[in-house]
Amino acid sequence: MSVTTVKVSNVSLSTPEGHVEGYFSFSGEIEYVEMRSGDESSKIAYVTFKDYQGADNALLLSDAKIDGQSVVITAATDYELPPAASDPQESAGGSRSAFEKAVGVLKHTAKKTKDFGMKHRPEFTFDAKVPIFGGKGNVGVEKRV
């Protein structure tokens, strides 16, 4: 039997479940995500995929960063889904697709980027020279814009 759940260790304490779910949504269709407390500086996430291929893809991402913190991804061979994983709303077709999850992550990232820009007010300036074309194919002096 193939493993469908991965254990994600060293997850930042400030990382919400949605970030973990969004990060792994590109690996395959996710069935359930469970967050548990780890040590005083990190927590552990268990990500269960609908099939073993999602878990295999996720294992390739080990040593990647989620919210700026390197995580360790291993196969969770002894993990059992909690009773909450069989939510009737989810089994009735209420689960979101990987695309919808990705859109949610992108919207969140765009909002954080906008908030950063509003807070820090970066100023961008640039200088460019544009050639001026005269009649009869002549190129004139460059003009600064």
DSSP file (Angstrom, degrees, kcal/mol; ACC not computed):
  #  RESIDUE AA STRUCTURE BP1 BP2  ACC     N-H-->O    O-->H-N    N-H-->O    O-->H-N    TCO  KAPPA ALPHA  PHI   PSI    X-CA   Y-CA   Z-CA
    1    1 A M              0   0    0      0, 0.0     2,-0.2     0, 0.0     0, 0.0   0.000 360.0 360.0 360.0 134.8    0.0    0.0    0.0
    2    2 A S        -     0   0    0      1,-0.1     2,-0.3     2,-0.0    50,-0.0  -0.538 360.0-110.3 -86.8 150.4    1.4    3.4   -0.9
    3    3 A V        +     0   0    0     -2,-0.2    52,-0.2     1,-0.1    53,-0.2  -0.612  30.2 177.7 -80.4 134.9    1.6    6.3    1.5
    4    4 A T        +     0   0    0     -2,-0.3    45,-3.3    72,-0.2     2,-0.4   0.397  60.2  73.8-114.5  -1.0   -0.8    9.2    0.8
    5    5 A T  E     -A   48   0A   0     43,-0.2    71,-2.6    71,-0.2     2,-0.4  -0.935  58.9-163.3-118.6 137.5    0.2   11.4    3.8
    6    6 A V  E     -AB  47  75A   0     41,-2.4    41,-2.4    -2,-0.4     2,-0.5  -0.902  15.3-136.1-114.7 148.3    3.3   13.5    4.3
    7    7 A K  E     -AB  46  74A   0     67,-3.3    67,-2.3    -2,-0.4     2,-0.7  -0.904  14.8-160.3-102.1 125.9    4.6   14.9    7.6
    8    8 A V  E     -AB  45  73A   0     37,-3.6    37,-2.5    -2,-0.5     3,-0.4  -0.919  14.1-170.5-111.1 108.5    5.9   18.5    7.4
    9    9 A S  E     + B   0  72A   0     63,-3.1    63,-1.8    -2,-0.7    35,-0.2  -0.596  59.1  32.7 -98.9 160.0    8.2   19.3   10.3
   10   10 A N  E    S+     0   0A   0      1,-0.2     2,-0.3    -2,-0.2    -1,-0.2   0.808  71.9 167.1  67.8  34.3    9.6   22.7   11.3
   11   11 A V  E     -A   43   0A   0     32,-2.4    32,-2.7    -3,-0.4    -1,-0.2  -0.639  43.7-103.6 -77.7 134.0    6.6   24.7   10.2
   12   12 A S  E >   -A   42   0A   0     54,-0.4     3,-1.4    -2,-0.3    30,-0.2  -0.229  20.4-126.1 -57.3 143.8    6.7   28.2   11.6
   13   13 A L  T 3  S+     0   0    0     28,-0.5    -1,-0.1     1,-0.3    29,-0.1   0.778 111.1  53.5 -61.6 -26.5    4.4   28.9   14.5
   14   14 A S  T 3  S+     0   0    0     53,-0.1    -1,-0.3     2,-0.1    -2,-0.1   0.499  82.9 106.7 -88.9  -3.3    2.9   31.8   12.6
   15   15 A T    <   -     0   0    0     -3,-1.4     2,-0.1    51,-0.1    -4,-0.0  -0.650  63.5-142.8 -80.1 120.7    2.1   29.8    9.5
   16   16 A P    >>  -     0   0    0      0, 0.0     4,-1.3     0, 0.0     3,-1.0  -0.394  23.8-109.2 -78.9 161.8   -1.7   29.1    9.2
   17   17 A E  H 3> S+     0   0    0      1,-0.3     4,-2.7     2,-0.2     5,-0.2   0.847 116.2  62.6 -56.8 -36.7   -3.1   25.9    7.9
   18   18 A G  H 3> S+     0   0    0      1,-0.2     4,-2.5     2,-0.2    -1,-0.3   0.830  99.8  52.8 -61.6 -33.5   -4.2   27.6    4.7
   19   19 A H  H <> S+     0   0    0     -3,-1.0     4,-2.4     2,-0.2    -1,-0.2   0.910 110.7  46.9 -68.8 -40.9   -0.6   28.4    3.7
   20   20 A V  H  X S+     0   0    0     -4,-1.3     4,-2.0     2,-0.2    -2,-0.2   0.936 114.3  47.5 -64.6 -45.5    0.4   24.8    4.1
   21   21 A E  H  X S+     0   0    0     -4,-2.7     4,-0.9     1,-0.2    -2,-0.2   0.913 113.0  48.5 -62.1 -43.3   -2.6   23.7    2.1
   22   22 A G  H  < S+     0   0    0     -4,-2.5     4,-0.4    -5,-0.2     3,-0.4   0.887 108.9  53.7 -64.3 -39.2   -1.9   26.2   -0.6
   23   23 A Y  H >< S+     0   0    0     -4,-2.4     3,-0.5     1,-0.2    -1,-0.2   0.906 116.2  37.6 -62.2 -42.8    1.8   25.3   -0.8
   24   24 A F  H >X S+     0   0    0     -4,-2.0     3,-1.8     1,-0.2     4,-0.8   0.509  90.2  91.7 -90.1  -4.4    1.1   21.6   -1.3
   25   25 A S  T 3< S+     0   0    0     -4,-0.9    -1,-0.2    -3,-0.4    -2,-0.1   0.744  82.4  58.5 -64.3 -21.1   -2.0   22.1   -3.6
   26   26 A F  T <4 S+     0   0    0     -3,-0.5    -1,-0.3    -4,-0.4    -2,-0.1   0.631  96.8  62.8 -81.6 -12.8    0.2   22.0   -6.6
   27   27 A S  T <4 S-     0   0    0     -3,-1.8     2,-0.3     1,-0.3    30,-0.2   0.809 122.3 -58.3 -79.0 -30.8    1.5   18.5   -5.7
   28   28 A G  S  < S-     0   0    0     -4,-0.8     2,-0.4    -3,-0.1    -1,-0.3  -0.957  75.3 -44.2 168.2 178.4   -1.9   16.9   -6.0
   29   29 A E        -     0   0    0     -2,-0.3    21,-2.7    -3,-0.1     2,-0.4  -0.570  58.1-139.3 -74.6 124.9   -5.5   16.9   -4.7
   30   30 A I  E     -C   49   0A   0     -2,-0.4    19,-0.3    19,-0.2     3,-0.1  -0.685  22.1-177.1 -90.8 133.3   -5.5   17.3   -0.9
   31   31 A E  E     -     0   0A   0     17,-3.1     2,-0.3    -2,-0.4    18,-0.2   0.834  69.0  -8.8 -91.7 -41.1   -7.9   15.4    1.2
   32   32 A Y  E     -C   48   0A   0     16,-1.8    16,-3.2     2,-0.0     2,-0.4  -0.989  49.9-156.5-160.7 145.5   -7.1   16.8    4.6
   33   33 A V  E     -C   47   0A   0     -2,-0.3     2,-0.4    14,-0.2    14,-0.2  -0.998  13.6-173.0-126.4 129.2   -4.5   19.0    6.4
   34   34 A E  E     -C   46   0A   0     12,-2.6    12,-3.0    -2,-0.4     2,-0.4  -0.986   7.8-157.4-123.7 130.4   -3.9   18.6   10.2
   35   35 A M  E     +C   45   0A   0     -2,-0.4     2,-0.3    10,-0.2    10,-0.2  -0.894  14.5 179.4-105.9 134.3   -1.7   21.0   12.2
   36   36 A R  E     -C   44   0A   0      8,-3.4     8,-2.8    -2,-0.4     2,-0.2  -0.938  34.6-101.6-129.1 153.8   -0.2   19.8   15.5
   37   37 A S  E     +C   43   0A   0     -2,-0.3     6,-0.2     6,-0.2     3,-0.1  -0.541  39.1 178.7 -73.9 141.4    2.1   21.6   17.9
   38   38 A G  E     -     0   0A   0      4,-1.2     5,-0.2     1,-0.5     2,-0.1   0.560  50.3 -33.6-105.2-105.6    5.7   20.5   17.6
   39   39 A D  E >  S-C   42   0A   0      3,-0.5     3,-0.6     4,-0.0    -1,-0.5  -0.370  77.7 -77.3-107.0-166.7    8.3   22.1   19.9
   40   40 A E  T 3  S+     0   0    0      1,-0.2     3,-0.1    -2,-0.1   -27,-0.1   0.668 129.3  38.4 -70.0 -14.7    8.4   25.6   21.3
   41   41 A S  T 3  S+     0   0    0      1,-0.1   -28,-0.5   -29,-0.0     2,-0.3   0.470 121.6  17.4-115.4  -2.3    9.7   27.1   18.0
   42   42 A S  E <   -AC  12  39A   0     -3,-0.6    -4,-1.2   -30,-0.2    -3,-0.5  -0.964  58.4-138.5-157.1 171.7    7.7   25.1   15.3
   43   43 A K  E     -AC  11  37A   0    -32,-2.7   -32,-2.4    -2,-0.3     2,-0.4  -0.823  20.1-119.7-131.3 174.7    4.7   22.9   14.6
   44   44 A I  E     - C   0  36A   0     -8,-2.8    -8,-3.4    -2,-0.3     2,-0.4  -0.922  18.7-161.3-119.3 139.7    4.0   19.9   12.5
   45   45 A A  E     -AC   8  35A   0    -37,-2.5   -37,-3.6    -2,-0.4     2,-0.5  -0.957   5.8-156.1-120.0 141.0    1.6   19.5    9.6
   46   46 A Y  E     -AC   7  34A   0    -12,-3.0   -12,-2.6    -2,-0.4     2,-0.6  -0.977  11.4-166.9-113.3 121.7    0.2   16.3    8.2
   47   47 A V  E     -AC   6  33A   0    -41,-2.4   -41,-2.4    -2,-0.5     2,-0.5  -0.942   1.8-163.8-113.9 117.3   -1.0   16.6    4.6
   48   48 A T  E     -AC   5  32A   0    -16,-3.2   -17,-3.1    -2,-0.6   -16,-1.8  -0.885   6.5-158.6-105.2 125.9   -3.1   13.8    3.2
   49   49 A F  E     - C   0  30A   0    -45,-3.3   -19,-0.2    -2,-0.5     3,-0.0  -0.607  28.0-118.3 -98.9 160.0   -3.6   13.5   -0.5
   50   50 A K  S    S+     0   0    0    -21,-2.7     2,-0.3    -2,-0.2   -20,-0.1   0.786  98.1  16.5 -67.2 -27.8   -6.3   11.7   -2.4
   51   51 A D  S >> S-     0   0    0    -22,-0.4     4,-1.0   -47,-0.1     3,-0.7  -0.925  83.1-105.2-142.9 168.3   -3.7    9.4   -4.0
   52   52 A Y  H 3> S+     0   0    0     -2,-0.3     4,-2.6     1,-0.2     5,-0.2   0.761 110.8  67.8 -66.5 -25.8   -0.1    8.4   -3.5
   53   53 A Q  H 3> S+     0   0    0      1,-0.2     4,-2.5     2,-0.2    -1,-0.2   0.883  97.4  53.0 -64.2 -37.4    1.2   10.5   -6.5
   54   54 A G  H <> S+     0   0    0     -3,-0.7     4,-2.2     2,-0.2    -1,-0.2   0.921 111.1  46.4 -61.4 -43.9    0.4   13.7   -4.6
   55   55 A A  H  X S+     0   0    0     -4,-1.0     4,-2.1     2,-0.2    -2,-0.2   0.907 110.9  52.4 -65.5 -41.8    2.4   12.5   -1.6
   56   56 A D  H  X S+     0   0    0     -4,-2.6     4,-0.8     1,-0.2    -2,-0.2   0.914 110.8  47.7 -60.1 -42.9    5.3   11.5   -3.9
   57   57 A N  H >< S+     0   0    0     -4,-2.5     3,-0.8   -30,-0.2     4,-0.3   0.903 110.1  52.6 -63.9 -40.9    5.3   14.9   -5.5
   58   58 A A  H >< S+     0   0    0     -4,-2.2     3,-1.8     1,-0.2    -1,-0.2   0.862 100.5  61.5 -64.4 -35.8    5.2   16.6   -2.1
   59   59 A L  H >< S+     0   0    0     -4,-2.1     3,-1.1     1,-0.3    -1,-0.2   0.776  94.7  63.3 -62.8 -25.1    8.2   14.5   -0.9
   60   60 A L  T << S+     0   0    0     -3,-0.8    -1,-0.3    -4,-0.8    -2,-0.2   0.649  92.9  65.3 -71.6 -14.2   10.3   16.2   -3.7
   61   61 A L  T X   +     0   0    0     -3,-1.8     3,-1.6    -4,-0.3    -1,-0.2   0.365  70.0 136.9 -91.6   5.1    9.8   19.5   -2.0
   62   62 A S  T <   +     0   0    0     -3,-1.1    10,-0.2     1,-0.3     3,-0.1  -0.196  67.9  26.4 -56.4 145.8   11.7   18.7    1.2
   63   63 A D  T 3  S+     0   0    0      8,-2.0    -1,-0.3     1,-0.3     9,-0.1   0.485  93.8 130.1  74.7   7.8   14.0   21.5    2.4
   64   64 A A    <   -     0   0    0     -3,-1.6     7,-2.7     7,-0.2     2,-0.4  -0.284  59.6-110.1 -77.9 174.6   11.8   24.1    0.7
   65   65 A K  E     -D   70   0B   0      5,-0.2     2,-0.5    -3,-0.1     5,-0.2  -0.920  23.6-170.2-114.1 134.5   10.6   27.2    2.6
   66   66 A I  E >  S-D   69   0B   0      3,-2.3     3,-1.4    -2,-0.4   -54,-0.4  -0.991  84.6 -12.1-118.5 121.5    7.0   27.9    3.7
   67   67 A D  T 3  S-     0   0    0     -2,-0.5    -1,-0.1     1,-0.3   -53,-0.1   0.866 132.0 -53.9  53.3  39.7    6.6   31.4    5.0
   68   68 A G  T 3  S+     0   0    0      1,-0.2     2,-0.5    -3,-0.0    -1,-0.3   0.478 115.9 108.4  82.0   2.6   10.3   31.9    5.0
   69   69 A Q  E <  S-D   66   0B   0     -3,-1.4    -3,-2.3   -57,-0.0    -1,-0.2  -0.954  70.5-120.7-118.7 129.8   11.1   28.8    7.2
   70   70 A S  E     -D   65   0B   0     -2,-0.5     2,-0.3    -5,-0.2    -5,-0.2  -0.430  33.1-161.2 -65.5 134.8   12.8   25.7    5.8
   71   71 A V        -     0   0    0     -7,-2.7    -8,-2.0   -10,-0.2     2,-0.5  -0.832  14.2-136.1-118.1 157.5   10.6   22.6    6.3
   72   72 A V  E     -B    9   0A   0    -63,-1.8   -63,-3.1    -2,-0.3     2,-0.5  -0.962  18.5-161.7-114.0 126.0   11.4   18.9    6.3
   73   73 A I  E     +B    8   0A   0     -2,-0.5     2,-0.3   -65,-0.2   -65,-0.2  -0.936  17.6 163.1-115.0 122.9    8.9   16.7    4.4
   74   74 A T  E     -B    7   0A   0    -67,-2.3   -67,-3.3    -2,-0.5     2,-0.3  -0.896  45.0 -90.0-132.5 161.8    8.9   12.9    5.1
   75   75 A A  E     -B    6   0A   0     -2,-0.3     2,-1.1   -69,-0.2   -69,-0.2  -0.555  31.8-143.4 -71.6 134.0    6.4   10.1    4.4
   76   76 A A    >   +     0   0    0    -71,-2.6     3,-0.9    -2,-0.3   -71,-0.2  -0.724  30.4 166.8-100.0  83.3    4.0    9.6    7.3
   77   77 A T  T 3  S+     0   0    0     -2,-1.1    -1,-0.2     1,-0.2   -73,-0.0   0.776  74.3  41.4 -72.2 -27.4    3.7    5.9    7.3
   78   78 A D  T 3  S+     0   0    0     -3,-0.2     2,-0.2     2,-0.0    -1,-0.2   0.238  85.4 122.8-106.0  14.2    1.9    5.5   10.7
   79   79 A Y    <   -     0   0    0     -3,-0.9     2,-0.4   -74,-0.1   -74,-0.1  -0.552  41.7-163.5 -80.0 138.5   -0.5    8.5   10.4
   80   80 A E        -     0   0    0     -2,-0.2    -2,-0.0     0, 0.0    -3,-0.0  -0.983  24.9-114.4-121.3 134.2   -4.2    7.9   10.7
   81   81 A L        -     0   0    0     -2,-0.4     5,-0.0     1,-0.1   -49,-0.0  -0.400  33.3-122.6 -63.4 136.6   -6.8   10.4    9.6
   82   82 A P    >   -     0   0    0      0, 0.0     3,-2.0     0, 0.0     4,-0.3  -0.347  27.5-103.2 -73.8 163.4   -8.8   11.9   12.5
   83   83 A P  G >  S+     0   0    0      0, 0.0     3,-1.5     0, 0.0    -2,-0.1   0.808 119.2  67.5 -57.0 -29.8  -12.6   11.5   12.5
   84   84 A A  G >  S+     0   0    0      1,-0.3     3,-0.7     2,-0.1    -3,-0.0   0.710  84.7  73.5 -63.9 -18.7  -12.9   15.2   11.5
   85   85 A A  G <  S+     0   0    0     -3,-2.0     2,-0.4     1,-0.3    -1,-0.3   0.745  86.6  62.4 -69.4 -22.1  -11.4   14.2    8.1
   86   86 A S  G <  S+     0   0    0     -3,-1.5    -1,-0.3    -4,-0.3    -2,-0.1  -0.276  73.8 166.8 -98.7  48.7  -14.6   12.6    7.0
   87   87 A D    <>  -     0   0    0     -3,-0.7     4,-2.2    -2,-0.4     3,-0.4  -0.448  37.2-138.6 -62.2 125.6  -16.6   15.8    7.2
   88   88 A P  H  > S+     0   0    0      0, 0.0     4,-1.2     0, 0.0     6,-0.2   0.821 102.1  58.0 -60.3 -30.0  -20.0   15.2    5.4
   89   89 A Q  H  4>S+     0   0    0      2,-0.2     5,-1.5     1,-0.2     6,-0.1   0.912 108.3  46.1 -65.5 -40.6  -19.8   18.6    3.7
   90   90 A E  I >4>S+     0   0    0     -3,-0.4     3,-1.3     1,-0.2     5,-0.9   0.928 112.7  48.8 -66.4 -45.0  -16.5   17.6    2.2
   91   91 A S  I 3<5S+     0   0    0     -4,-2.2    -1,-0.2     1,-0.3    -2,-0.2   0.693 100.8  66.8 -71.9 -15.8  -17.7   14.2    1.0
   92   92 A A  I 3<5S-     0   0    0     -4,-1.2    -1,-0.3    -5,-0.2    -2,-0.2   0.221 132.2 -84.7 -87.1  16.0  -20.8   15.8   -0.5
   93   93 A G  I < 5S+     0   0    0     -3,-1.3    -3,-0.2    -5,-0.1    -2,-0.2   0.620  95.9 124.6  95.1  13.5  -18.7   17.6   -3.1
   94   94 A G  I   < +     0   0    0     -5,-1.5    -4,-0.2    -4,-0.3    -3,-0.1   0.461  38.4 115.6 -85.6  -0.3  -17.8   20.6   -1.0
   95   95 A S      < -     0   0    0     -5,-0.9     2,-0.3    -6,-0.1   -64,-0.0  -0.405  65.3-124.5 -72.4 146.5  -14.1   20.1   -1.4
   96   96 A R        -     0   0    0     -2,-0.1    -1,-0.1     1,-0.1     2,-0.1  -0.617  22.4-117.1 -89.6 149.4  -12.2   22.9   -3.3
   97   97 A S     >  -     0   0    0     -2,-0.3     4,-2.1     1,-0.1     5,-0.2  -0.351  27.2-108.1 -78.0 164.3  -10.1   22.1   -6.3
   98   98 A A  H  > S+     0   0    0      1,-0.2     4,-2.4     2,-0.2     5,-0.2   0.856 121.0  56.2 -60.1 -34.7   -6.4   22.7   -6.4
   99   99 A F  H  > S+     0   0    0      2,-0.2     4,-2.4     1,-0.2    -1,-0.2   0.933 106.3  48.2 -64.2 -45.4   -7.0   25.7   -8.7
  100  100 A E  H  > S+     0   0    0      1,-0.2     4,-2.0     2,-0.2    -2,-0.2   0.892 112.4  49.6 -62.6 -38.9   -9.4   27.3   -6.2
  101  101 A K  H  X S+     0   0    0     -4,-2.1     4,-2.2     2,-0.2    -1,-0.2   0.910 110.0  50.7 -65.3 -41.6   -6.9   26.8   -3.5
  102  102 A A  H  X S+     0   0    0     -4,-2.4     4,-2.6     1,-0.2    -2,-0.2   0.898 108.1  52.6 -63.6 -40.0   -4.1   28.3   -5.6
  103  103 A V  H  X S+     0   0    0     -4,-2.4     4,-2.5     1,-0.2    -1,-0.2   0.910 108.5  51.3 -61.3 -41.5   -6.3   31.3   -6.4
  104  104 A G  H  X S+     0   0    0     -4,-2.0     4,-2.2     2,-0.2    -2,-0.2   0.911 110.6  47.5 -61.4 -43.2   -6.8   31.8   -2.6
  105  105 A V  H  X S+     0   0    0     -4,-2.2     4,-2.5     2,-0.2    -2,-0.2   0.911 112.1  50.1 -65.0 -42.2   -3.1   31.7   -2.0
  106  106 A L  H  X S+     0   0    0     -4,-2.6     4,-2.6     2,-0.2    -2,-0.2   0.899 110.0  50.1 -64.2 -40.4   -2.4   34.2   -4.8
  107  107 A K  H  X S+     0   0    0     -4,-2.5     4,-2.3     2,-0.2    -1,-0.2   0.914 111.4  49.1 -63.0 -42.0   -5.1   36.6   -3.5
  108  108 A H  H  X S+     0   0    0     -4,-2.2     4,-2.4     2,-0.2    -2,-0.2   0.922 112.1  48.3 -62.8 -43.8   -3.5   36.4    0.0
  109  109 A T  H  X S+     0   0    0     -4,-2.5     4,-2.4     1,-0.2    -2,-0.2   0.904 110.8  50.7 -63.7 -42.1    0.0   37.0   -1.5
  110  110 A A  H  X S+     0   0    0     -4,-2.6     4,-2.5     2,-0.2    -1,-0.2   0.897 110.4  49.8 -63.1 -40.1   -1.3   40.0   -3.5
  111  111 A K  H  X S+     0   0    0     -4,-2.3     4,-2.9     2,-0.2    -2,-0.2   0.923 110.9  48.7 -64.9 -43.7   -2.9   41.5   -0.4
  112  112 A K  H  X S+     0   0    0     -4,-2.4     4,-2.3     2,-0.2    -2,-0.2   0.894 111.9  50.0 -63.2 -38.9    0.2   41.1    1.6
  113  113 A T  H  X S+     0   0    0     -4,-2.4     4,-2.3     2,-0.2    -2,-0.2   0.920 112.1  47.2 -64.6 -43.9    2.3   42.7   -1.2
  114  114 A K  H  X S+     0   0    0     -4,-2.5     4,-2.5     2,-0.2    -2,-0.2   0.922 111.6  50.7 -63.4 -44.2   -0.2   45.6   -1.4
  115  115 A D  H  X S+     0   0    0     -4,-2.9     4,-2.2     1,-0.2    -2,-0.2   0.896 109.8  51.0 -60.5 -40.4   -0.1   46.0    2.4
  116  116 A F  H  X S+     0   0    0     -4,-2.3     4,-2.8     1,-0.2     5,-0.3   0.931 110.8  48.6 -61.8 -45.5    3.7   46.0    2.3
  117  117 A G  H  X S+     0   0    0     -4,-2.3     4,-2.0     1,-0.2    -2,-0.2   0.887 112.1  48.4 -62.3 -40.2    3.7   48.7   -0.4
  118  118 A M  H  < S+     0   0    0     -4,-2.5    -1,-0.2     2,-0.2    -2,-0.2   0.862 115.2  45.5 -68.5 -35.2    1.2   50.9    1.6
  119  119 A K  H  < S+     0   0    0     -4,-2.2    -2,-0.2    -5,-0.2    -1,-0.2   0.914 125.1  28.7 -74.7 -43.5    3.2   50.5    4.8
  120  120 A H  H  < S-     0   0    0     -4,-2.8    -2,-0.2    -5,-0.2    -3,-0.2   0.619  87.2-150.6 -97.7 -14.7    6.7   51.2    3.3
  121  121 A R     <  -     0   0    0     -4,-2.0    -3,-0.1    -5,-0.3    -4,-0.1   0.907  15.9-158.0  45.8  60.5    5.7   53.4    0.4
  122  122 A P        -     0   0    0      0, 0.0     2,-0.5     0, 0.0    -1,-0.1  -0.423   4.2-142.5 -67.2 143.4    8.6   52.5   -1.9
  123  123 A E        -     0   0    0     -2,-0.1     2,-0.5     2,-0.0    -2,-0.0  -0.924  12.1-162.7-110.1 130.0    9.3   55.1   -4.6
  124  124 A F        +     0   0    0     -2,-0.5     2,-0.4     2,-0.0     0, 0.0  -0.940  12.1 173.2-113.1 129.5   10.3   54.0   -8.0
  125  125 A T        +     0   0    0     -2,-0.5     2,-0.3     2,-0.0    -2,-0.0  -0.961   3.4 180.0-129.5 151.6   12.0   56.4  -10.4
  126  126 A F        -     0   0    0     -2,-0.4     2,-0.4    19,-0.1    -2,-0.0  -0.980  16.3-149.1-147.9 160.6   13.4   55.7  -13.8
  127  127 A D        +     0   0    0     -2,-0.3     2,-0.3     2,-0.0    17,-0.0  -0.999  19.9 176.5-132.9 130.5   15.2   57.5  -16.6
  128  128 A A        -     0   0    0     -2,-0.4    17,-2.2     2,-0.0     2,-0.5  -0.977  21.6-142.7-136.8 149.9   14.9   56.6  -20.2
  129  129 A K  E     -E  144   0C   0     -2,-0.3    15,-0.2    15,-0.2    13,-0.1  -0.945  16.6-166.0-111.9 132.4   16.2   58.0  -23.5
  130  130 A V  E     -E  143   0C   0     13,-2.4    13,-2.5    -2,-0.5     2,-0.1  -0.967  19.7-125.6-119.9 128.4   13.9   57.8  -26.5
  131  131 A P        -     0   0    0      0, 0.0     2,-0.6     0, 0.0    11,-0.2  -0.465  20.2-136.2 -71.2 144.1   15.2   58.4  -30.1
  132  132 A I        -     0   0    0      9,-0.5     8,-4.1     8,-0.3     2,-0.6  -0.894  14.1-149.1-102.2 124.6   13.3   61.1  -32.0
  133  133 A F  B     -F  139   0D   0     -2,-0.6     6,-0.2     6,-0.2     2,-0.1  -0.821  12.0-161.5 -96.9 125.8   12.6   60.1  -35.6
  134  134 A G    >   -     0   0    0      4,-3.8     3,-0.7    -2,-0.6     4,-0.1  -0.397  35.3 -75.7 -92.8 176.9   12.4   62.9  -38.1
  135  135 A G  G >  S+     0   0    0      1,-0.2     3,-1.4     2,-0.2    -1,-0.2  -0.239 113.7  34.9 -64.7 163.1   10.8   62.8  -41.5
  136  136 A K  G 3  S-     0   0    0      1,-0.3    -1,-0.2    -3,-0.1    -2,-0.0   0.736 132.1 -68.5  61.3  28.0   12.6   61.0  -44.3
  137  137 A G  G <  S+     0   0    0     -3,-0.7     2,-0.3     1,-0.2    -1,-0.3   0.571  90.3 147.0  76.3   8.1   14.0   58.3  -41.9
  138  138 A N    <   -     0   0    0     -3,-1.4    -4,-3.8    -4,-0.1     2,-0.5  -0.593  39.8-144.5 -80.4 139.2   16.4   60.6  -40.1
  139  139 A V  B     -F  133   0D   0     -2,-0.3    -6,-0.2    -6,-0.2     3,-0.1  -0.899  21.5-165.2-103.0 129.8   17.0   59.9  -36.4
  140  140 A G        -     0   0    0     -8,-4.1    -8,-0.3    -2,-0.5     2,-0.1  -0.064  35.6 -45.9 -99.1-159.8   17.5   62.9  -34.3
  141  141 A V        -     0   0    0    -10,-0.1    -9,-0.5     1,-0.1    -1,-0.2  -0.362  64.4-103.7 -70.3 146.6   18.8   63.7  -30.8
  142  142 A E        -     0   0    0    -11,-0.2     2,-0.4    -3,-0.1    -1,-0.1  -0.447  31.8-146.3 -72.1 145.8   17.6   61.5  -28.0
  143  143 A K  E     -E  130   0C   0    -13,-2.5   -13,-2.4    -2,-0.1     2,-0.3  -0.943  10.4-129.7-115.5 133.3   15.0   63.0  -25.7
  144  144 A R  E      E  129   0C   0     -2,-0.4   -15,-0.2   -15,-0.2   -17,-0.0  -0.632 360.0 360.0 -81.2 137.4   14.9   62.3  -22.0
  145  145 A V              0   0    0    -17,-2.2    -1,-0.1    -2,-0.3   -16,-0.1   0.343 360.0 360.0-119.7 360.0   11.6   61.2  -20.6
